[in-house]
Amino acid sequence: MAFPAPRRSSGPRVVVVGAGVIGLCCALEIARGGGAVTVIDADAAPASLRIAPRAAAFAAAGMLGAFSEALHEGPGHHRRLSDLCWEGLKSWRTLVASDPELSGFVRFNGALLLAHDEADAARVSRAADRAKRHGAPYEKFEGLPPGLDGRLYGAKVKLSVRLPGEGAASVEPTLARLAEMALSFGASIVREREVVEVAASNDRVSGVHLDDGGALPADIVVLATGALAPASLVAGCVALQRLTPAKGMLGGAPAPQAFDLAETVRTPRIYFGREGEQIFFGATSEPGRADLDADPEAIAALHLEVRRTLPGARFDLATTVLSVGLRPLSPDGAPLVGRTGPDGLIVAVGHGRNGWLLAPVTGVAVAALASGVDPAPVWRDFTPDRFA
Ligand SMILES: Cc1cc2nc3c(=O)[nH]c(=O)nc-3n(C[C@H](O)[C@H](O)[C@H](O)COP(=O)(O)OP(=O)(O)OC[C@H]3O[C@@H](n4cnc5c(N)ncnc54)[C@H](O)[C@@H]3O)c2cc1C
């Protein structure tokens, strides 16, 4: 097969494997820096699909929840993930400021965290503490913030925290725009080709082998394969062997009339967002499940939380599964980003529940690595060899 050559050819030849949100942000930043980038993805382009592509990026809610992540911290959690998440949010602001079109799809409309009992209050307070430590805006209230309709949220809210700086992206148009931006900097994107192996000689990357028997030469290969790398690729890369797929689903319901969800609403067990006339909520999490079957029963299990969190909303909760995806989960829930294996091989995987939030900051780090520079110091704790 003849590949569309990247229009930029002065910098190193870079192949990015995977056009999920991580691969696209890596391609964008490497191309912006002058690299000759080709992105390869096994799936067809979304616009030509009747079914959703497999990438977790398409299944996601697109929340940019830098401090909300604290709701989920527990034993084994990476101790510096909250620092990275904060960098992730800042990086989205920089990216959106650089591209007016993106600002139509990515909004910073804030999040409202609700606690209904003592255990949740501890988690919600932890999110506020994180925001305070980073100098980010937050407000903490006994009960609901003033002005909110108590009939909608119910009387049982013990504590709430408002995080006005958090955001959310509309996933499909944002992914499309990220791809356009990468193309505008000279990258090319090849679809429906799977990379089955990274080629190397004298301990240096020389290119990739494809499922159709073809090959593409490269000086640098970036693996941004999420939880979807084929076994042949996993066998040759220790970092990919650290990952477990964690199946996740979003449920949806038509927005009840006169129901205004101006910000993301979260508890430690559920979140709600609005996309047009639809309310979506999620997400389920089943570590170890690697199938993409829609499972209405798992969504129905969230309905109790829907009613508990927004008791006045009167949702029509026919069990709609909006999306299914596989989160690439590392042993400590944090990404693996850095050099590994032969010279020229870089991995950017394992973003778990935070792949959207961390995509632009990962792209900037990988672009630095691709040009031979160390990424920002915050990345020192997220190298792929930390589990060795
Ligand atoms: C239900 C759900 C809700 C979520 N909500 C959020 C959220 O609100 N906020 C947030 O920050 N994160 C969220 N996430 C997590 C986020 O979606 C993931 O962390 C993120 O999508 C990972 O991006 P990725 O690019 O690494 O992988 P993916 O998006 O899975 O993309 C990987 C791509 O690589 C391609 N690929 C793999 N191997 C090869 C190969 N060998 N050759 C060619 N192509 C290959 C695949 O076809 C795929 O397109 C959610 C996830 C799920 C499932």
The ligand as an ORCA input file, in Angstrom:
! r2SCAN-3c Opt
* xyz 0 1
  C     -17.393      4.782     29.578
  C     -16.109      5.564     29.661
  C     -16.139      6.864     30.148
  C     -14.958      7.594     30.219
  N     -15.027      8.893     30.635
  C     -13.907      9.639     30.692
  C     -13.972     11.000     31.099
  O     -15.061     11.517     31.353
  N     -12.816     11.714     31.180
  C     -11.600     11.155     30.877
  O     -10.582     11.846     30.995
  N     -11.514      9.876     30.459
  C     -12.625      9.099     30.363
  N     -12.555      7.794     29.973
  C     -11.236      7.209     29.725
  C     -10.715      7.561     28.334
  O     -11.722      7.317     27.379
  C      -9.480      6.726     28.013
  O      -8.518      6.873     29.020
  C      -8.874      7.208     26.694
  O      -9.822      7.080     25.656
  C      -7.637      6.441     26.335
  O      -7.230      6.961     25.104
  P      -6.231      6.193     24.166
  O      -6.040      7.052     22.983
  O      -5.059      5.744     24.967
  O      -7.009      4.830     23.785
  P      -8.248      4.625     22.821
  O      -9.149      5.777     22.859
  O      -8.826      3.292     23.136
  O      -7.595      4.585     21.373
  C      -6.674      3.585     21.008
  C      -6.661      3.508     19.492
  O      -5.540      2.724     19.104
  C      -5.908      1.914     18.001
  N      -4.975      0.800     17.984
  C      -4.637     -0.011     19.023
  N      -3.679     -0.874     18.638
  C      -3.417     -0.601     17.339
  C      -2.510     -1.141     16.385
  N      -1.672     -2.126     16.712
  N      -2.506     -0.643     15.138
  C      -3.335      0.379     14.796
  N      -4.204      0.943     15.660
  C      -4.233      0.456     16.909
  C      -7.357      1.538     18.275
  O      -8.028      1.174     17.074
  C      -7.886      2.828     18.898
  O      -8.468      3.660     17.922
  C     -13.716      7.010     29.847
  C     -13.691      5.723     29.351
  C     -14.866      4.995     29.245
  C     -14.817      3.603     28.678
*
